[in-house]
Amino acid sequence: MSKGRIDRKAIFGGIFILALVAIAASIWLTDDGMRPAPAFEATTLDGERVALEDYEGRPVMISFWATNCPSCVREIPKLVHLHETYSEKGFELLAVAMSYDPINRVESMREDREMPYKVIHDSDEGFSQAYGGVRLTPTTFLISPSGRIVYQKLGDPDFGQIERHLERWLS
């Protein structure tokens, strides 16, 4: 008799755990992401004030980078492509240069590489702190139109995956 109770408890316990895992996976894998994007407020190199609230209802990509980061420099043409392809449809790209990068080098690279998107120098580290204390580059965040992080990557981003999200949201 007690053996039957143990088996039922084990079965129900297993079903309960599977249900929790399924719920967690469905939340994690939704198109809208799981975690709300942290609010930010910053000023671009051109003196424009930007804040997360400015982009409500629009997708935003935040790319933390540095002038001495080879991967960051290699990805600039891909970032230019994203900007040129999707900005008129509502996409915003913010390139956030790290505080340890001298601002004159950031300005020079923006000019030399003809970066048409918004560039921010995170001089007070407020932006990087808002996003979990980013210190390594490149670090990329893609935020859905509903303001949730759907993609986060340290290292070379998967531009194919980013474009699939943008196509779905902006078509």
ZAKEDO-829124 format. One record per residue (C-alpha): x, y, z. Coordinates in Angstrom, 2 decimals, padded with zeros to 5 digits, always signed. Example, Ala and Ser with C-alpha at 12.3 -4.5 7.8 and 13.67 -1.06 7.14 Angstrom:
<east=+012.30 north=-004.50 up=+007.80>
<east=+013.67 north=-001.06 up=+007.14>
//
This chain:
<east=+000.00 north=+000.00 up=+000.00>
<east=+002.73 north=+002.52 up=+000.90>
<east=+004.60 north=+001.51 up=-002.25>
<east=+001.65 north=+002.70 up=-004.37>
<east=+001.62 north=+006.07 up=-002.59>
<east=+005.35 north=+006.58 up=-003.20>
<east=+004.95 north=+005.85 up=-006.90>
<east=+002.04 north=+008.28 up=-007.22>
<east=+003.97 north=+010.99 up=-005.39>
<east=+006.96 north=+010.43 up=-007.66>
<east=+004.75 north=+010.56 up=-010.75>
<east=+002.94 north=+013.71 up=-009.65>
<east=+006.24 north=+015.28 up=-008.57>
<east=+007.74 north=+014.51 up=-011.98>
<east=+004.71 north=+015.94 up=-013.79>
<east=+004.90 north=+019.08 up=-011.64>
<east=+008.60 north=+019.57 up=-012.41>
<east=+008.02 north=+019.01 up=-016.14>
<east=+005.19 north=+021.55 up=-016.08>
<east=+007.43 north=+024.13 up=-014.40>
<east=+010.20 north=+023.52 up=-016.94>
<east=+007.71 north=+023.84 up=-019.81>
<east=+006.33 north=+027.11 up=-018.45>
<east=+009.82 north=+028.53 up=-017.92>
<east=+010.92 north=+027.48 up=-021.41>
<east=+007.84 north=+028.98 up=-023.05>
<east=+008.44 north=+032.29 up=-021.28>
<east=+012.14 north=+032.28 up=-022.15>
<east=+011.56 north=+031.41 up=-025.81>
<east=+008.76 north=+033.88 up=-026.51>
<east=+009.40 north=+036.45 up=-029.21>
<east=+009.03 north=+039.20 up=-026.67>
<east=+011.86 north=+038.10 up=-024.42>
<east=+011.74 north=+037.61 up=-020.72>
<east=+013.45 north=+040.61 up=-019.17>
<east=+012.44 north=+044.25 up=-019.53>
<east=+015.20 north=+046.45 up=-020.91>
<east=+016.72 north=+048.75 up=-018.27>
<east=+015.90 north=+052.41 up=-018.70>
<east=+018.72 north=+054.62 up=-019.89>
<east=+019.36 north=+058.23 up=-020.64>
<east=+022.45 north=+059.38 up=-022.52>
<east=+023.78 north=+062.01 up=-024.89>
<east=+025.12 north=+061.18 up=-028.34>
<east=+028.37 north=+062.60 up=-029.69>
<east=+026.17 north=+065.05 up=-031.61>
<east=+024.62 north=+066.34 up=-028.37>
<east=+021.25 north=+064.61 up=-028.83>
<east=+019.59 north=+063.30 up=-025.66>
<east=+018.32 north=+059.73 up=-026.00>
<east=+016.37 north=+057.56 up=-023.58>
<east=+014.72 north=+054.15 up=-023.78>
<east=+011.29 north=+055.78 up=-023.53>
<east=+012.00 north=+057.61 up=-026.81>
<east=+011.85 north=+054.29 up=-028.64>
<east=+008.61 north=+052.89 up=-027.24>
<east=+007.02 north=+050.65 up=-029.86>
<east=+010.25 north=+050.43 up=-031.88>
<east=+013.10 north=+047.89 up=-031.86>
<east=+016.44 north=+049.10 up=-030.52>
<east=+019.86 north=+047.52 up=-030.72>
<east=+022.54 north=+048.59 up=-028.25>
<east=+026.09 north=+047.73 up=-029.21>
<east=+028.76 north=+048.29 up=-026.56>
<east=+032.11 north=+048.68 up=-028.31>
<east=+035.64 north=+050.06 up=-028.11>
<east=+038.03 north=+051.45 up=-030.69>
<east=+040.74 north=+048.96 up=-029.65>
<east=+038.43 north=+045.94 up=-030.02>
<east=+039.14 north=+044.09 up=-033.32>
<east=+035.71 north=+042.38 up=-033.33>
<east=+034.00 north=+045.72 up=-032.76>
<east=+035.81 north=+047.30 up=-035.70>
<east=+035.03 north=+044.27 up=-037.93>
<east=+031.31 north=+044.50 up=-037.17>
<east=+030.96 north=+048.20 up=-038.14>
<east=+030.03 north=+047.42 up=-041.78>
<east=+027.32 north=+045.03 up=-040.54>
<east=+026.00 north=+047.68 up=-038.17>
<east=+025.98 north=+050.20 up=-041.02>
<east=+023.99 north=+047.65 up=-043.08>
<east=+021.42 north=+047.20 up=-040.28>
<east=+021.08 north=+050.95 up=-039.89>
<east=+020.70 north=+051.57 up=-043.62>
<east=+018.26 north=+048.68 up=-044.10>
<east=+015.96 north=+049.15 up=-041.12>
<east=+016.23 north=+052.69 up=-039.70>
<east=+013.57 north=+054.12 up=-042.02>
<east=+011.21 north=+051.37 up=-040.82>
<east=+011.63 north=+052.42 up=-037.17>
<east=+014.76 north=+050.56 up=-036.01>
<east=+017.26 north=+052.44 up=-033.85>
<east=+020.90 north=+051.47 up=-033.39>
<east=+022.90 north=+052.92 up=-030.52>
<east=+026.66 north=+052.30 up=-030.44>
<east=+027.91 north=+052.86 up=-026.90>
<east=+031.66 north=+053.44 up=-026.64>
<east=+033.15 north=+052.36 up=-023.33>
<east=+034.28 north=+054.92 up=-020.75>
<east=+037.91 north=+053.77 up=-020.95>
<east=+038.01 north=+054.69 up=-024.65>
<east=+039.32 north=+058.26 up=-025.16>
<east=+036.53 north=+060.34 up=-026.65>
<east=+038.81 north=+061.79 up=-029.34>
<east=+039.50 north=+058.23 up=-030.62>
<east=+035.78 north=+057.45 up=-030.59>
<east=+035.01 north=+060.62 up=-032.56>
<east=+037.84 north=+059.91 up=-035.00>
<east=+036.70 north=+056.33 up=-035.63>
<east=+033.11 north=+057.43 up=-036.13>
<east=+034.29 north=+059.85 up=-038.79>
<east=+036.86 north=+057.52 up=-040.42>
<east=+034.45 north=+054.57 up=-040.57>
<east=+031.47 north=+056.73 up=-041.57>
<east=+029.21 north=+055.41 up=-038.82>
<east=+025.75 north=+056.83 up=-039.67>
<east=+024.00 north=+055.62 up=-036.51>
<east=+023.95 north=+057.25 up=-033.07>
<east=+027.20 north=+056.98 up=-031.12>
<east=+027.38 north=+057.56 up=-027.38>
<east=+030.49 north=+057.84 up=-025.22>
<east=+029.64 north=+056.26 up=-021.86>
<east=+031.96 north=+058.60 up=-019.98>
<east=+030.27 north=+058.17 up=-016.60>
<east=+029.60 north=+054.41 up=-017.11>
<east=+025.90 north=+054.99 up=-016.44>
<east=+024.81 north=+053.20 up=-019.61>
<east=+027.02 north=+050.16 up=-019.08>
<east=+025.99 north=+049.97 up=-015.42>
<east=+022.30 north=+050.02 up=-016.37>
<east=+022.96 north=+046.97 up=-018.58>
<east=+024.61 north=+044.85 up=-015.93>
<east=+028.04 north=+046.45 up=-015.69>
<east=+029.19 north=+045.76 up=-019.25>
<east=+033.00 north=+045.80 up=-019.37>
<east=+033.82 north=+043.55 up=-022.32>
<east=+033.22 north=+044.31 up=-025.97>
<east=+031.45 north=+043.74 up=-028.18>
<east=+028.34 north=+043.22 up=-026.09>
<east=+025.04 north=+043.45 up=-027.91>
<east=+021.44 north=+043.82 up=-026.72>
<east=+018.39 north=+043.70 up=-028.99>
<east=+015.26 north=+045.18 up=-027.49>
<east=+011.82 north=+044.36 up=-028.88>
<east=+009.21 north=+047.02 up=-029.69>
<east=+007.56 north=+046.14 up=-026.37>
<east=+010.78 north=+047.05 up=-024.49>
<east=+012.03 north=+043.57 up=-023.62>
<east=+015.50 north=+042.14 up=-024.23>
<east=+015.15 north=+039.37 up=-026.82>
<east=+018.83 north=+038.91 up=-027.63>
<east=+021.98 north=+039.46 up=-025.58>
<east=+025.46 north=+038.44 up=-026.66>
<east=+029.00 north=+038.96 up=-025.46>
<east=+031.25 north=+038.56 up=-028.50>
<east=+030.40 north=+038.56 up=-032.18>
<east=+026.63 north=+038.92 up=-032.57>
<east=+024.54 north=+036.62 up=-034.75>
<east=+023.44 north=+039.19 up=-037.33>
<east=+021.22 north=+036.63 up=-039.07>
<east=+019.21 north=+036.14 up=-035.89>
<east=+019.01 north=+039.89 up=-035.31>
<east=+017.75 north=+040.47 up=-038.86>
<east=+015.10 north=+037.75 up=-038.48>
<east=+013.73 north=+039.58 up=-035.46>
<east=+013.81 north=+042.92 up=-037.28>
<east=+012.10 north=+041.47 up=-040.36>
<east=+009.32 north=+040.05 up=-038.22>
<east=+008.80 north=+043.27 up=-036.26>
<east=+009.15 north=+045.75 up=-039.11>
<east=+007.42 north=+044.06 up=-042.02>
//
